[in-house]
Amino acid sequence: MLLQFSCSNYKSIKEKVIFSAVASKDDQYEERLIPIDKIRVLRTALIYGANGSGKSNFLDSIGFMQSLVRNSINQQPGQGIFQAPHKLADTNMPSEFSIQFVRHGLRYAYGFSIVNNAVKDEYLYYFPKGKQVKIFEREGIDITPGDKYKKGKPFELSLTVLKENRLFLSCAANYSRLKEVEDAFLFFSEDIVVYNREINNWTEYSVKLMQENEQIRRLFVHMLQEFKTGIKDIRVKIEPVSTGDVAANVPPQIKQLLPAEGLHKVDAKVVYDRFETDLFTEESDGIRKLFELLCPIIDILIKGKILICDELESNLHETLVSKIVELFQSVRVDMPAQMIFSTHDTSLLNKDLFRRDQIWLTEMKDDRATDLYSLVELKNVRKTENLERGYINGKYGAIPMMNPDFVKAVADSI
């Protein structure tokens, strides 16, 4: 589970912002929290803010950290690490990312900073019996290992592939046999799932999940029935297609783009009472969106992963979104999933659905930098108040500040 994430000097984020999934002292909906050691962890959190305030940039920063950990060992000599610093930041200001998480019951803290397209520093700690223990620390390309990761063959092999444009965690995970190093890496490669509707298309992945896992297919059909879609069943099939005939009829430069694993024909039929439809050519955007999202969400819930999602409500009815939130807040106590998402849907600001420490807001400050804060940090926000009305009326900030005569001014100029 994700406990805390912070970053600075990334896109619209200049000074450090901190997100926490550790519950406050509020005792509301205590049964929805997950106790870990002496802390209580939230399963869901949502982020509100005006367009351009930095909601998407904050969620993207988590994806950036994940991607760099997973892939930085593949960075080639002379290839600088991609940076997206704040436009008004000093050129020597580092971009910093840090995270605390729990995997297999053990808490970790990991972080790094980047400056001039190279790693400036990096660290990894873990907390057996609540005590912080160093696995490694880094300055430039100098590594200081902890006692459990003393110099030896695995450590020396990791150093041979370390470069200023590579994270040491990414290098060490490929050569070290230390379980804590491997688990820290696997948290990024397996446990975090980042969904961006403009980049990801999970429809074919959903079909693959349903073909390989009958439990997921049955759960998906059951959810569609509970959502009153009228759908009775789903029939899916993925078949390999020979690339020989295809490749024979295309130019050489196109052949190079064909996937090495071959092509596949994906077929999905949606079965209703008296007819069936083809998912890809005959179904509505709303039904296709359910196909795209629900199967991966079921997989995330079953495996206890963390979903990071920008604008979850896109093409989904608000009632469906609230039901998805309820699922994350109520299933798998032994291996709970988490969901952190941004939204514009103010109907979700319901005191019966969220605690105040689950509601986060982004606001663009006067220096054109994103500020991130939780509703629980604000004074005079009562447990019983109408949160939707308070947000719409501007009590909590994070809404567009517009000229009250906006409509008249624009109308008069047309």
C-alpha positions, -999 to 999 in steps of 0.1 A, spaced: 0 0 0 11 36 -7 16 56 25 31 89 13 44 105 -19 61 138 -25 77 156 -53 91 190 -63 101 209 -95 80 188 -118 59 205 -144 35 229 -126 48 217 -92 76 239 -80 80 236 -42 75 203 -25 40 189 -23 31 160 -1 3 135 -4 -4 111 25 -26 80 26 -21 78 64 -54 85 81 -57 115 104 -70 112 140 -106 114 127 -125 83 138 -151 85 111 -156 52 91 -128 35 111 -139 1 96 -128 13 61 -92 19 72 -63 -7 70 -42 -10 102 -5 -14 95 17 -14 126 7 17 145 -8 36 116 -42 34 98 -41 36 60 -67 50 36 -79 29 7 -91 57 -16 -84 94 -21 -97 118 -47 -83 151 -60 -103 182 -70 -91 214 -86 -97 239 -114 -86 231 -149 -48 239 -151 -43 237 -114 -20 207 -115 -42 176 -107 -30 157 -137 6 168 -132 6 155 -97 -7 121 -107 17 121 -137 46 126 -113 38 92 -97 38 77 -131 71 94 -139 88 79 -108 74 45 -116 85 46 -152 121 57 -143 125 30 -117 113 3 -142 132 15 -172 163 35 -162 187 5 -165 180 8 -203 193 43 -205 222 45 -230 255 63 -225 251 100 -232 213 98 -230 201 122 -203 172 115 -180 141 133 -192 132 163 -170 102 185 -169 111 213 -144 89 241 -134 92 270 -159 102 295 -133 126 272 -113 163 278 -112 183 258 -137 202 241 -109 171 233 -88 168 195 -86 135 176 -93 129 154 -62 107 124 -58 101 103 -26 77 76 -16 69 55 14 50 22 9 43 -12 24 50 -45 6 45 -79 22 40 -62 56 73 -43 55 76 -5 52 100 11 28 112 46 20 127 54 -14 136 86 -32 159 103 -56 166 137 -71 176 146 -107 195 177 -118 209 185 -153 194 153 -166 214 131 -142 208 114 -108 220 137 -80 212 114 -51 192 83 -42 183 63 -11 164 31 0 155 23 36 133 -3 51 118 -5 86 119 -40 103 102 -38 137 97 -1 131 134 8 130 149 25 100 176 4 83 197 16 54 198 -5 23 218 20 3 225 57 -1 239 74 -32 256 107 -41 264 111 -78 276 77 -87 290 68 -53 270 42 -34 272 36 3 256 2 11 239 -7 44 251 -35 66 227 -60 49 239 -50 15 277 -50 20 301 -51 -8 301 -85 -25 297 -100 -60 260 -89 -64 269 -54 -52 299 -52 -75 279 -64 -105 253 -37 -98 280 -10 -98 293 -22 -132 261 -11 -149 255 21 -128 257 53 -147 248 89 -139 216 85 -160 205 53 -142 188 47 -109 207 23 -86 175 5 -76 169 -3 -112 204 -17 -116 205 -35 -82 172 -53 -88 187 -71 -118 218 -84 -99 211 -84 -62 196 -114 -44 185 -92 -15 148 -97 -11 143 -61 1 158 -47 -30 137 -69 -52 105 -61 -34 112 -24 -36 116 -27 -73 86 -50 -77 64 -24 -59 70 -1 -89 69 -27 -116 39 -47 -104 19 -30 -77 13 5 -91 -11 8 -121 -12 42 -137 -42 48 -161 -43 78 -184 -73 79 -207 -53 97 -234 -25 71 -234 -40 38 -222 -65 16 -240 -72 -14 -219 -101 -29 -240 -80 -56 -256 -62 -62 -223 -97 -67 -207 -106 -92 -234 -73 -111 -227 -80 -111 -190 -115 -125 -195 -102 -152 -219 -75 -163 -194 -94 -159 -162 -130 -172 -159 -134 -156 -124 -127 -122 -139 -151 -128 -167 -179 -139 -144 -173 -110 -120 -174 -86 -150 -207 -99 -163 -221 -98 -128 -211 -61 -124 -226 -53 -158 -259 -69 -147 -258 -50 -114 -253 -18 -133 -286 -26 -152 -270 -25 -187 -292 -53 -200 -261 -74 -208 -265 -111 -201 -231 -125 -211 -198 -118 -228 -181 -140 -254 -145 -133 -261 -118 -149 -283 -82 -140 -291 -66 -159 -320 -31 -156 -334 -29 -144 -370 -1 -155 -393 21 -125 -402 34 -143 -433 6 -133 -457 4 -98 -441 41 -92 -444 42 -103 -480 19 -75 -490 35 -46 -472 66 -25 -478 98 -35 -459 97 -4 -437 63 -14 -425 74 -50 -418 98 -37 -392 68 -23 -372 51 -57 -370 52 -70 -334 78 -97 -327 52 -118 -309 29 -118 -339 -5 -104 -347 -38 -114 -329 -74 -112 -339 -95 -99 -310 -132 -108 -310 -157 -97 -283 -195 -102 -285 -219 -86 -261 -249 -108 -255 -283 -93 -247 -317 -110 -243 -326 -113 -280 -295 -103 -299 -258 -97 -296 -235 -69 -307 -198 -65 -317 -180 -46 -290 -157 -27 -313 -181 -17 -341 -216 -17 -326 -214 -7 -289 -217 27 -273 -188 47 -259 -202 41 -224 -202 3 -228 -168 3 -244 -155 24 -215 -169 -2 -190 -150 -29 -209 -119 -8 -209 -119 -1 -172 -138 -27 -152 -118 -58 -160 -85 -42 -150 -102 -27 -119 -113 -63 -110 -78 -75 -115 -64 -47 -93 -90 -55 -66 -82 -92 -66 -44 -87 -65 -44 -58 -41 -27 -32 -64 -27 6 -64 -47 24 -92 -36 59 -101 -63 73 -125 -68 108 -140 -105 117 -144 -120 84 -135 -155 97 -143 -148 102 -180 -175 84 -200 -188 68 -167 -220 77 -150 -214 92 -115 -233 63 -99 -209 38 -114 -179 58 -101 -193 59 -66 -199 21 -67 -163 15 -78 -151 37 -49 -172 16 -25 -156 -16 -39 -121 -3 -32 -133 7 3 -148 -26 13 -131 -57 -3 -99 -77 5 -90 -67 40 -61 -92 38 -46 -76 7 -64 -44 1 -63 -24 -31 -60 14 -32 -72 40 -57 -61 76 -60 -79 96 -87 -87 131 -99 -122 142 -107 -145 171 -115 -176 153 -103 -187 172 -72 -215 147 -65 -187 124 -51 -182 150 -23 -204 131 -1 -197 128 37 -211 92 36 -186 82 9 -154 100 20 -137 112 51 -122 146 50 -86 133 49 -95 114 17 -104 146 -2 -74 165 -17 -74 198 -36 -50 215 -60 -47 252 -65 -26 274 -87 -8 299 -66 2 334 -76 37 322 -86 22 298 -111 30 268 -90 7 240 -78 -3 237 -42 -17 204 -29 -36 201 4 -62 179 21 -96 190 33 -86 179 68 -59 205 69 -84 233 66 -100 249 97 -138 250 103 -147 220 80 -172 200 101 -178 163 96 -215 170 91 -214 198 66 -224 196 30 -190 192 13 -203 196 -23 -220 229 -14 -189 241 4 -166 233 -25 -189 249 -51 -192 280 -30 -154 283 -29 -150 276 9 -121 252 3 -105 270 -26 -93 250 -57 -120 263 -80 -117 287 -110 -117 324 -99 -137 341 -125 -151 376 -130 -186 376 -116 -197 395 -147 -181 369 -169 -213 360 -189 -223 396 -194 -188 407 -205 -185 379 -230 -220 381 -243 -216 419 -249 -185 413 -269 -201 388 -293 
